[in-house]
Every structure is written in structure tokens, then in C-alpha cells.
Amino acid sequence: MDTSRHPGLYAEPGHLIRRAHQLAVATFHDTHGRQVTPVQYAILRALEHSPGIDQVTLAQRVALDTSTTADIAARLEAKGWIARHLLARRQRSLELTAEGHAILASMLPRVEPMNQALLEALEPQEREEFVRLLRKFVHLNEPGDGVIQHNE
């Protein structure tokens, strides 16, 4: 796209971040299809790393509000990809099922090539700097509780 026709819009970080998100989601779906959403993938990866984690902590780790996390967890449980176990105080612990592990295992070999394709327009040193700046930007803009409110 010729950004010179829209210099004001393409100088606005919010617009560029939205476009970057659109590109990332499109690349994710081109790579993995539509069986799993990027947010579901994040939840599966978090549960792979921390089996038995409670829903509130999971929500914080994947930067979702607790009600959205609960809704997505219910959908993943209905698909047979995670199991939820009731804890004290109406909390739930979550873990991947064998099917959830299999889904994730089928996706993982395509993740790095997908990330490389997403960043291929950048020079190698620009890729590292871009990711470093994204991490910094996200870290500096997270609310005190570490949760960024957004929906699937």
C-alpha cells in the first residue's frame, strides 16, 4: 500500500498496531486454518507451560479478562482439548488433555516458519529490534495487574 496517500493515518501508532494485528491474525489462519484461534493457541501454549494453572492466573498470563478466559476455556473443554477441575472458592485449574496436546503438537512445527514469514520483509537485525520493541511496548503499557483487557 502506498502510505504517502494517507500520511496522517500511517503515522498513527494505533492504526499501525491494528494493521499489524490484522496481518498477524491473517498469517496465523493461513498457516493453521481456522480450527484454532490465535487466542486459543495462546491459552494452549500457556497450559502446556503451566499445567494445572488456575483460570485467573491463566487470564493474567495471556492478557485476557477473567470472563473471556472462562468462556474460551469452556469452549476448549467442549472440544475436548482441556480439562477443568473445580478448586476452592469456585476457582478452576486447567490442563491440556491428550487431544489438546496433540492439537498443539501438530501446530508447533509451523510456528517458527509462520513467524519468519510474518517478519520476512524486515532485515534480520530489524526483526530482532522489532520484536524487542514490541516486548518493551507491551510491558510498559500493561496495567498494574498485568492484564490487558481484550476479547477473542
N, CA, C and O atoms as a DFTB+ gen file, in Angstrom:
608 C
 N C O
     1  1       0.844      -1.184       0.000
     2  2       0.000       0.000       0.000
     3  2       0.882       1.236       0.000
     4  3       1.899       1.292       0.692
     5  1       0.484       2.213      -0.775
     6  2       1.198       3.486      -0.838
     7  2       0.757       4.350       0.335
     8  3      -0.317       4.951       0.305
     9  1       1.600       4.411       1.376
    10  2       1.241       5.166       2.577
    11  2       1.349       6.669       2.375
    12  3       0.881       7.438       3.214
    13  1       1.961       7.102       1.269
    14  2       2.079       8.543       1.024
    15  2       0.716       9.176       0.765
    16  3       0.561      10.387       0.921
    17  1      -0.266       8.381       0.374
    18  2      -1.619       8.903       0.155
    19  2      -2.358       9.138       1.462
    20  3      -3.342       9.878       1.494
    21  1      -1.897       8.520       2.536
    22  2      -2.531       8.635       3.853
    23  2      -1.472       8.894       4.915
    24  3      -1.382       8.144       5.887
    25  1      -0.663       9.950       4.748
    26  2       0.462      10.137       5.669
    27  2       0.037      10.303       7.118
    28  3       0.737       9.828       8.013
    29  1      -1.085      10.960       7.380
    30  2      -1.523      11.144       8.766
    31  2      -1.894       9.829       9.405
    32  3      -1.446       9.527      10.511
    33  1      -2.713       9.037       8.722
    34  2      -3.177       7.751       9.246
    35  2      -2.014       6.793       9.469
    36  3      -1.960       6.115      10.495
    37  1      -1.092       6.732       8.529
    38  2       0.019       5.797       8.640
    39  2       1.165       6.330       9.498
    40  3       2.239       5.732       9.555
    41  1       0.926       7.451      10.161
    42  2       1.856       7.951      11.165
    43  2       1.298       7.720      12.566
    44  3       1.958       8.033      13.557
    45  1       0.085       7.173      12.651
    46  2      -0.582       6.950      13.938
    47  2      -0.285       5.544      14.455
    48  3      -0.634       4.561      13.801
    49  1       0.360       5.436      15.626
    50  2       0.700       4.116      16.162
    51  2      -0.506       3.191      16.320
    52  3      -0.410       1.999      16.030
    53  1      -1.635       3.724      16.775
    54  2      -2.811       2.871      16.975
    55  2      -3.252       2.198      15.685
    56  3      -3.581       1.011      15.681
    57  1      -3.259       2.946      14.601
    58  2      -3.646       2.372      13.305
    59  2      -2.627       1.319      12.862
    60  3      -3.004       0.246      12.390
    61  1      -1.355       1.625      13.012
    62  2      -0.318       0.683      12.600
    63  2      -0.359      -0.599      13.432
    64  3      -0.147      -1.693      12.910
    65  1      -0.632      -0.456      14.720
    66  2      -0.735      -1.638      15.585
    67  2      -1.942      -2.479      15.170
    68  3      -1.860      -3.706      15.131
    69  1      -3.063      -1.820      14.861
    70  2      -4.247      -2.557      14.392
    71  2      -3.948      -3.300      13.101
    72  3      -4.331      -4.460      12.950
    73  1      -3.267      -2.641      12.165
    74  2      -2.909      -3.289      10.896
    75  2      -1.949      -4.455      11.141
    76  3      -2.086      -5.518      10.535
    77  1      -0.978      -4.249      12.033
    78  2      -0.041      -5.322      12.352
    79  2      -0.785      -6.520      12.940
    80  3      -0.470      -7.667      12.625
    81  1      -1.767      -6.252      13.790
    82  2      -2.582      -7.325      14.364
    83  2      -3.348      -8.060      13.261
    84  3      -3.405      -9.290      13.260
    85  1      -3.931      -7.317      12.329
    86  2      -4.647      -7.943      11.217
    87  2      -3.718      -8.852      10.411
    88  3      -4.087      -9.969      10.051
    89  1      -2.518      -8.361      10.136
    90  2      -1.548      -9.163       9.384
    91  2      -1.151     -10.416      10.158
    92  3      -1.033     -11.496       9.577
    93  1      -0.946     -10.276      11.454
    94  2      -0.556     -11.422      12.279
    95  2      -1.669     -12.463      12.326
    96  3      -1.395     -13.658      12.212
    97  1      -2.913     -12.034      12.491
    98  2      -4.043     -12.973      12.542
    99  2      -4.224     -13.653      11.186
   100  3      -4.459     -14.860      11.131
   101  1      -4.118     -12.897      10.093
   102  2      -4.253     -13.486       8.759
   103  2      -3.161     -14.523       8.519
   104  3      -3.430     -15.593       7.974
   105  1      -1.940     -14.214       8.920
   106  2      -0.836     -15.156       8.763
   107  2      -1.071     -16.400       9.614
   108  3      -0.801     -17.516       9.168
   109  1      -1.570     -16.217      10.832
   110  2      -1.884     -17.344      11.710
   111  2      -2.911     -18.262      11.037
   112  3      -2.719     -19.477      10.990
   113  1      -3.996     -17.688      10.519
   114  2      -5.042     -18.504       9.879
   115  2      -4.560     -19.130       8.573
   116  3      -4.947     -20.254       8.254
   117  1      -3.731     -18.429       7.819
   118  2      -3.170     -19.018       6.597
   119  2      -2.311     -20.231       6.935
   120  3      -2.272     -21.200       6.177
   121  1      -1.633     -20.177       8.059
   122  2      -0.736     -21.253       8.480
   123  2      -1.478     -22.408       9.140
   124  3      -1.199     -23.572       8.853
   125  1      -2.419     -22.092      10.020
   126  2      -3.044     -23.119      10.867
   127  2      -4.506     -23.402      10.542
   128  3      -5.103     -24.300      11.136
   129  1      -5.086     -22.662       9.623
   130  2      -6.510     -22.831       9.361
   131  2      -7.318     -22.122      10.434
   132  3      -6.801     -21.274      11.161
   133  1      -8.575     -22.475      10.524
   134  2      -9.460     -21.774      11.461
   135  2      -9.963     -22.661      12.595
   136  3     -10.886     -22.286      13.317
   137  1      -9.364     -23.827      12.751
   138  2      -9.773     -24.721      13.842
   139  2      -9.415     -24.137      15.200
   140  3     -10.122     -24.359      16.183
   141  1      -8.306     -23.382      15.253
   142  2      -7.820     -22.786      16.489
   143  2      -7.618     -21.297      16.234
   144  3      -7.035     -20.915      15.219
   145  1      -8.094     -20.458      17.147
   146  2      -7.863     -19.017      17.025
   147  2      -6.513     -18.674      17.664
   148  3      -5.981     -19.464      18.443
   149  1      -5.958     -17.508      17.342
   150  2      -4.704     -17.117      18.000
   151  2      -4.823     -17.052      19.523
   152  3      -3.873     -17.398      20.225
   153  1      -5.958     -16.622      20.040
   154  2      -6.135     -16.551      21.493
   155  2      -6.225     -17.960      22.084
   156  3      -5.659     -18.216      23.147
   157  1      -6.923     -18.869      21.418
   158  2      -6.978     -20.252      21.890
   159  2      -5.584     -20.862      21.886
   160  3      -5.211     -21.581      22.813
   161  1      -4.819     -20.575      20.846
   162  2      -3.443     -21.060      20.770
   163  2      -2.637     -20.553      21.971
   164  3      -1.897     -21.319      22.588
   165  1      -2.777     -19.273      22.301
   166  2      -2.054     -18.707      23.444
   167  2      -2.423     -19.445      24.730
   168  3      -1.558     -19.718      25.563
   169  1      -3.698     -19.764      24.886
   170  2      -4.143     -20.494      26.080
   171  2      -3.552     -21.903      26.090
   172  3      -3.084     -22.368      27.129
   173  1      -3.569     -22.579      24.956
   174  2      -2.993     -23.923      24.880
   175  2      -1.508     -23.894      25.212
   176  3      -1.017     -24.760      25.936
   177  1      -0.785     -22.899      24.687
   178  2       0.652     -22.784      24.971
   179  2       0.890     -22.505      26.451
   180  3       1.805     -23.074      27.048
   181  1       0.073     -21.633      27.052
   182  2       0.225     -21.325      28.473
   183  2      -0.027     -22.572      29.323
   184  3       0.670     -22.806      30.311
   185  1      -1.027     -23.369      28.936
   186  2      -1.321     -24.586      29.702
   187  2      -0.256     -25.657      29.490
   188  3      -0.001     -26.466      30.383
   189  1       0.360     -25.665      28.326
   190  2       1.472     -26.582      28.082
   191  2       2.623     -26.241      29.039
   192  3       3.267     -27.128      29.600
   193  1       2.859     -24.961      29.208
   194  2       3.958     -24.498      30.057
   195  2       3.632     -24.632      31.544
   196  3       4.522     -24.912      32.347
   197  1       2.358     -24.434      31.922
   198  2       1.956     -24.446      33.330
   199  2       0.702     -25.297      33.532
   200  3      -0.371     -24.750      33.789
   201  1       0.814     -26.628      33.422
   202  2      -0.364     -27.464      33.617
   203  2      -0.925     -27.308      35.026
   204  3      -0.174     -27.219      35.997
   205  1      -2.254     -27.275      35.128
   206  2      -2.909     -27.160      36.425
   207  2      -3.067     -25.734      36.908
   208  3      -3.551     -25.510      38.018
   209  1      -2.669     -24.771      36.103
   210  2      -2.784     -23.362      36.472
   211  2      -4.258     -23.008      36.678
   212  3      -5.136     -23.595      36.044
   213  1      -4.525     -22.053      37.562
   214  2      -5.915     -21.646      37.766
   215  2      -6.312     -20.627      36.691
   216  3      -5.453     -19.994      36.076
   217  1      -7.615     -20.478      36.475
   218  2      -8.129     -19.624      35.407
   219  2      -7.733     -18.168      35.561
   220  3      -7.456     -17.503      34.563
   221  1      -7.697     -17.654      36.782
   222  2      -7.345     -16.248      36.998
   223  2      -5.894     -16.000      36.600
   224  3      -5.595     -15.020      35.918
   225  1      -5.002     -16.875      37.018
   226  2      -3.588     -16.735      36.656
   227  2      -3.408     -16.912      35.154
   228  3      -2.622     -16.196      34.533
   229  1      -4.128     -17.854      34.574
   230  2      -4.082     -18.038      33.119
   231  2      -4.507     -16.761      32.406
   232  3      -3.854     -16.336      31.453
   233  1      -5.587     -16.153      32.855
   234  2      -6.068     -14.909      32.248
   235  2      -4.978     -13.842      32.280
   236  3      -4.772     -13.126      31.300
   237  1      -4.290     -13.741      33.394
   238  2      -3.206     -12.760      33.514
   239  2      -2.070     -13.083      32.562
   240  3      -1.516     -12.184      31.930
   241  1      -1.720     -14.349      32.454
   242  2      -0.591     -14.748      31.598
   243  2      -0.856     -14.504      30.124
   244  3       0.066     -14.172      29.378
   245  1      -2.107     -14.665      29.688
   246  2      -2.412     -14.473      28.263
   247  2      -3.059     -13.123      27.989
   248  3      -3.503     -12.853      26.873
   249  1      -3.110     -12.276      29.017
   250  2      -3.602     -10.894      28.875
   251  2      -5.056     -10.830      28.416
   252  3      -5.388     -10.144      27.449
   253  1      -5.917     -11.560      29.131
   254  2      -7.358     -11.525      28.895
   255  2      -8.069     -11.242      30.208
   256  3      -7.512     -11.463      31.284
   257  1      -9.287     -10.759      30.120
   258  2     -10.073     -10.628      31.343
   259  2     -10.557     -12.018      31.745
   260  3     -10.587     -12.937      30.928
   261  1     -10.929     -12.156      33.000
   262  2     -11.269     -13.486      33.525
   263  2     -12.528     -14.067      32.897
   264  3     -12.601     -15.279      32.693
   265  1     -13.521     -13.240      32.585
   266  2     -14.744     -13.796      31.999
   267  2     -14.493     -14.303      30.576
   268  3     -15.038     -15.333      30.181
   269  1     -13.668     -13.582      29.803
   270  2     -13.328     -14.050      28.454
   271  2     -12.543     -15.350      28.542
   272  3     -12.783     -16.281      27.774
   273  1     -11.612     -15.412      29.472
   274  2     -10.822     -16.635      29.656
   275  2     -11.724     -17.799      30.027
   276  3     -11.547     -18.905      29.517
   277  1     -12.679     -17.568      30.900
   278  2     -13.612     -18.629      31.296
   279  2     -14.439     -19.096      30.099
   280  3     -14.657     -20.296      29.933
   281  1     -14.896     -18.170      29.269
   282  2     -15.671     -18.533      28.070
   283  2     -14.837     -19.371      27.104
   284  3     -15.303     -20.387      26.588
   285  1     -13.608     -18.937      26.867
   286  2     -12.740     -19.677      25.942
   287  2     -12.393     -21.041      26.524
   288  3     -12.361     -22.035      25.799
   289  1     -12.133     -21.097      27.828
   290  2     -11.829     -22.378      28.479
   291  2     -13.006     -23.342      28.342
   292  3     -12.810     -24.535      28.113
   293  1     -14.222     -22.829      28.482
   294  2     -15.404     -23.686      28.320
   295  2     -15.472     -24.231      26.895
   296  3     -15.801     -25.401      26.696
   297  1     -15.166     -23.394      25.901
   298  2     -15.168     -23.854      24.506
   299  2     -14.085     -24.893      24.253
   300  3     -14.312     -25.883      23.556
   301  1     -12.900     -24.661      24.826
   302  2     -11.811     -25.619      24.650
   303  2     -12.118     -26.938      25.360
   304  3     -11.738     -28.008      24.885
   305  1     -12.808     -26.855      26.500
   306  2     -13.230     -28.065      27.201
   307  2     -14.263     -28.822      26.361
   308  3     -14.213     -30.049      26.277
   309  1     -15.195     -28.099      25.744
   310  2     -16.214     -28.737      24.896
   311  2     -15.577     -29.431      23.692
   312  3     -16.092     -30.444      23.219
   313  1     -14.471     -28.899      23.197
   314  2     -13.751     -29.525      22.081
   315  2     -12.941     -30.735      22.546
   316  3     -12.461     -31.523      21.730
   317  1     -12.795     -30.874      23.868
   318  2     -12.016     -31.978      24.417
   319  2     -10.531     -31.687      24.491
   320  3      -9.735     -32.615      24.632
   321  1     -10.129     -30.417      24.400
   322  2      -8.717     -30.062      24.372
   323  2      -8.156     -29.722      25.737
   324  3      -6.947     -29.810      25.950
   325  1      -9.023     -29.331      26.673
   326  2      -8.566     -29.069      28.035
   327  2      -9.544     -29.702      29.016
   328  3     -10.693     -29.989      28.682
   329  1      -9.060     -29.909      30.227
   330  2      -9.912     -30.371      31.328
   331  2      -9.875     -29.291      32.402
   332  3      -8.823     -28.733      32.713
   333  1     -11.054     -29.010      32.963
   334  2     -11.150     -28.028      34.058
   335  2     -11.558     -28.772      35.313
   336  3     -12.466     -29.602      35.295
   337  1     -10.874     -28.464      36.401
   338  2     -11.144     -29.110      37.685
   339  2     -11.489     -28.030      38.700
   340  3     -10.791     -27.023      38.815
   341  1     -12.575     -28.254      39.436
   342  2     -13.020     -27.286      40.429
   343  2     -12.080     -27.261      41.621
   344  3     -11.715     -28.297      42.176
   345  1     -11.697     -26.041      42.002
   346  2     -10.853     -25.814      43.182
   347  2     -11.694     -25.101      44.233
   348  3     -12.888     -24.867      44.045
   349  1     -11.050     -24.766      45.332
   350  2     -11.725     -23.996      46.376
   351  2     -12.116     -22.622      45.844
   352  3     -11.512     -22.126      44.893
   353  1     -13.111     -22.017      46.446
   354  2     -13.584     -20.672      46.113
   355  2     -14.010     -20.529      44.655
   356  3     -13.762     -19.497      44.031
   357  1     -14.641     -21.548      44.120
   358  2     -15.184     -21.541      42.755
   359  2     -14.137     -21.329      41.675
   360  3     -14.478     -20.994      40.541
   361  1     -12.868     -21.519      42.011
   362  2     -11.791     -21.418      41.025
   363  2     -11.680     -22.735      40.283
   364  3     -12.176     -23.763      40.743
   365  1     -11.037     -22.697      39.150
   366  2     -10.817     -23.918      38.370
   367  2      -9.359     -24.014      37.959
   368  3      -8.736     -23.015      37.601
   369  1      -8.824     -25.222      38.013
   370  2      -7.494     -25.459      37.459
   371  2      -7.701     -26.037      36.065
   372  3      -8.701     -26.702      35.796
   373  1      -6.757     -25.777      35.200
   374  2      -6.878     -26.187      33.806
   375  2      -5.649     -26.972      33.381
   376  3      -4.534     -26.709      33.832
   377  1      -5.873     -27.933      32.513
   378  2      -4.757     -28.686      31.943
   379  2      -5.152     -29.204      30.575
   380  3      -6.330     -29.404      30.282
   381  1      -4.142     -29.416      29.745
   382  2      -4.389     -29.964      28.418
   383  2      -4.768     -31.433      28.537
   384  3      -4.251     -32.156      29.390
   385  1      -5.669     -31.859      27.678
   386  2      -5.971     -33.285      27.548
   387  2      -5.012     -33.879      26.526
   388  3      -4.224     -33.152      25.921
   389  1      -5.071     -35.177      26.331
   390  2      -4.240     -35.815      25.294
   391  2      -4.557     -35.211      23.932
   392  3      -3.653     -34.988      23.126
   393  1      -5.828     -34.948      23.671
   394  2      -6.213     -34.336      22.387
   395  2      -5.671     -32.911      22.283
   396  3      -5.229     -32.491      21.213
   397  1      -5.704     -32.172      23.382
   398  2      -5.146     -30.822      23.387
   399  2      -3.658     -30.827      23.111
   400  3      -3.155     -29.993      22.357
   401  1      -2.950     -31.773      23.725
   402  2      -1.517     -31.916      23.454
   403  2      -1.281     -32.235      21.984
   404  3      -0.353     -31.707      21.371
   405  1      -2.123     -33.101      21.416
   406  2      -1.965     -33.496      20.010
   407  2      -2.209     -32.314      19.076
   408  3      -1.466     -32.119      18.114
   409  1      -3.241     -31.528      19.353
   410  2      -3.526     -30.341      18.530
   411  2      -2.337     -29.391      18.577
   412  3      -1.871     -28.918      17.541
   413  1      -1.854     -29.117      19.772
   414  2      -0.731     -28.211      19.927
   415  2       0.520     -28.768      19.245
   416  3       1.238     -28.030      18.569
   417  1       0.779     -30.042      19.417
   418  2       1.952     -30.668      18.789
   419  2       1.879     -30.573      17.266
   420  3       2.906     -30.431      16.602
   421  1       0.676     -30.651      16.715
   422  2       0.536     -30.543      15.253
   423  2       0.789     -29.117      14.765
   424  3       1.177     -28.913      13.614
   425  1       0.571     -28.136      15.634
   426  2       0.749     -26.735      15.266
   427  2       2.199     -26.263      15.411
   428  3       2.681     -25.470      14.601
   429  1       2.883     -26.743      16.429
   430  2       4.194     -26.205      16.801
   431  2       5.235     -26.223      15.670
   432  3       5.998     -25.264      15.557
   433  1       5.303     -27.255      14.838
   434  2       6.310     -27.217      13.770
   435  2       6.098     -26.073      12.771
   436  3       7.031     -25.687      12.066
   437  1       4.899     -25.541      12.709
   438  2       4.615     -24.457      11.763
   439  2       4.754     -23.068      12.385
   440  3       4.664     -22.068      11.673
   441  1       4.971     -22.988      13.684
   442  2       5.006     -21.685      14.355
   443  2       6.220     -20.862      13.936
   444  3       6.065     -19.704      13.550
   445  1       7.405     -21.421      14.000
   446  2       8.600     -20.641      13.646
   447  2       8.577     -20.226      12.174
   448  3       8.851     -19.062      11.886
   449  1       8.263     -21.123      11.222
   450  2       8.162     -20.668       9.834
   451  2       7.090     -19.575       9.645
   452  3       7.260     -18.668       8.831
   453  1       5.989     -19.673      10.406
   454  2       4.947     -18.644      10.341
   455  2       5.507     -17.312      10.827
   456  3       5.281     -16.281      10.194
   457  1       6.232     -17.321      11.938
   458  2       6.823     -16.090      12.467
   459  2       7.839     -15.509      11.498
   460  3       7.903     -14.293      11.318
   461  1       8.630     -16.367      10.876
   462  2       9.602     -15.898       9.889
   463  2       8.892     -15.270       8.700
   464  3       9.324     -14.229       8.204
   465  1       7.810     -15.883       8.233
   466  2       7.057     -15.330       7.107
   467  2       6.452     -13.978       7.470
   468  3       6.415     -13.067       6.644
   469  1       5.989     -13.855       8.676
   470  2       5.378     -12.608       9.121
   471  2       6.395     -11.458       9.108
   472  3       6.047     -10.315       8.811
   473  1       7.635     -11.770       9.428
   474  2       8.665     -10.738       9.536
   475  2       9.621     -10.699       8.346
   476  3      10.611      -9.967       8.381
   477  1       9.345     -11.474       7.291
   478  2      10.305     -11.611       6.202
   479  2      10.614     -10.306       5.470
   480  3      11.672     -10.205       4.849
   481  1       9.748      -9.319       5.515
   482  2      10.013      -8.043       4.839
   483  2      11.090      -7.232       5.558
   484  3      11.632      -6.279       4.998
   485  1      11.396      -7.610       6.792
   486  2      12.395      -6.890       7.578
   487  2      13.760      -7.559       7.440
   488  3      13.853      -8.770       7.238
   489  1      14.796      -6.767       7.551
   490  2      16.156      -7.307       7.590
   491  2      16.327      -8.075       8.904
   492  3      15.627      -7.786       9.875
   493  1      17.253      -9.055       8.952
   494  2      17.415      -9.845      10.189
   495  2      17.591      -9.012      11.453
   496  3      16.961      -9.316      12.466
   497  1      18.422      -7.978      11.432
   498  2      18.609      -7.158      12.629
   499  2      17.345      -6.350      12.932
   500  3      17.072      -6.062      14.098
   501  1      16.573      -5.980      11.914
   502  2      15.317      -5.265      12.129
   503  2      14.291      -6.170      12.805
   504  3      13.504      -5.709      13.632
   505  1      14.297      -7.458      12.455
   506  2      13.372      -8.422      13.068
   507  2      13.604      -8.494      14.569
   508  3      12.663      -8.432      15.361
   509  1      14.876      -8.625      14.951
   510  2      15.204      -8.696      16.374
   511  2      14.805      -7.402      17.083
   512  3      14.244      -7.435      18.177
   513  1      15.094      -6.282      16.462
   514  2      14.765      -4.989      17.064
   515  2      13.262      -4.798      17.151
   516  3      12.758      -4.280      18.148
   517  1      12.540      -5.210      16.118
   518  2      11.087      -5.089      16.094
   519  2      10.468      -5.877      17.254
   520  3       9.622      -5.359      17.983
   521  1      10.892      -7.123      17.416
   522  2      10.361      -7.953      18.496
   523  2      10.760      -7.376      19.854
   524  3       9.952      -7.367      20.783
   525  1      11.991      -6.897      19.975
   526  2      12.428      -6.277      21.227
   527  2      11.560      -5.068      21.564
   528  3      11.148      -4.899      22.711
   529  1      11.285      -4.235      20.577
   530  2      10.459      -3.054      20.807
   531  2       9.010      -3.427      21.114
   532  3       8.368      -2.774      21.937
   533  1       8.490      -4.465      20.466
   534  2       7.129      -4.921      20.792
   535  2       7.049      -5.383      22.237
   536  3       6.111      -5.033      22.954
   537  1       8.038      -6.173      22.671
   538  2       8.055      -6.633      24.070
   539  2       8.096      -5.451      25.027
   540  3       7.372      -5.417      26.022
   541  1       8.948      -4.485      24.715
   542  2       9.064      -3.300      25.560
   543  2       7.751      -2.530      25.579
   544  3       7.284      -2.130      26.645
   545  1       7.162      -2.323      24.428
   546  2       5.903      -1.586      24.315
   547  2       4.800      -2.262      25.124
   548  3       4.082      -1.601      25.874
   549  1       4.667      -3.571      24.974
   550  2       3.634      -4.312      25.706
   551  2       3.906      -4.241      27.199
   552  3       2.991      -3.978      27.980
   553  1       5.138      -4.468      27.606
   554  2       5.475      -4.446      29.025
   555  2       5.194      -3.080      29.649
   556  3       4.639      -3.003      30.745
   557  1       5.569      -2.012      28.963
   558  2       5.401      -0.673      29.515
   559  2       3.945      -0.218      29.543
   560  3       3.599       0.696      30.291
   561  1       3.099      -0.839      28.745
   562  2       1.709      -0.418      28.663
   563  2       0.731      -1.357      29.342
   564  3      -0.480      -1.151      29.258
   565  1       1.236      -2.393      30.020
   566  2       0.343      -3.281      30.745
   567  2      -0.099      -2.614      32.030
   568  3       0.703      -1.985      32.719
   569  1      -1.396      -2.755      32.359
   570  2      -1.858      -2.230      33.654
   571  2      -1.114      -2.919      34.794
   572  3      -0.470      -3.948      34.593
   573  1      -1.206      -2.349      35.974
   574  2      -0.502      -2.862      37.142
   575  2      -0.739      -4.329      37.430
   576  3       0.147      -5.007      37.949
   577  1      -1.935      -4.838      37.098
   578  2      -2.216      -6.245      37.381
   579  2      -1.746      -7.163      36.257
   580  3      -1.929      -8.377      36.339
   581  1      -1.132      -6.592      35.189
   582  2      -0.602      -7.412      34.118
   583  2      -1.637      -7.894      33.140
   584  3      -1.316      -8.707      32.274
   585  1      -2.868      -7.428      33.236
   586  2      -3.937      -7.892      32.350
   587  2      -4.324      -6.771      31.387
   588  3      -4.679      -5.667      31.800
   589  1      -4.248      -7.080      30.118
   590  2      -4.736      -6.163      29.104
   591  2      -6.126      -6.655      28.729
   592  3      -6.291      -7.810      28.338
   593  1      -7.101      -5.808      28.844
   594  2      -8.474      -6.202      28.559
   595  2      -8.709      -6.259      27.061
   596  3      -8.557      -5.251      26.370
   597  1      -9.076      -7.424      26.555
   598  2      -9.475      -7.547      25.156
   599  2     -10.219      -8.850      24.980
   600  3     -10.063      -9.777      25.775
   601  1     -11.006      -8.922      23.966
   602  2     -11.810     -10.118      23.712
   603  2     -11.241     -10.891      22.561
   604  3     -10.453     -10.378      21.767
   605  1     -11.665     -12.170      22.479
   606  2     -11.188     -13.060      21.428
   607  2     -11.577     -12.565      20.084
   608  3     -11.255     -13.197      19.077
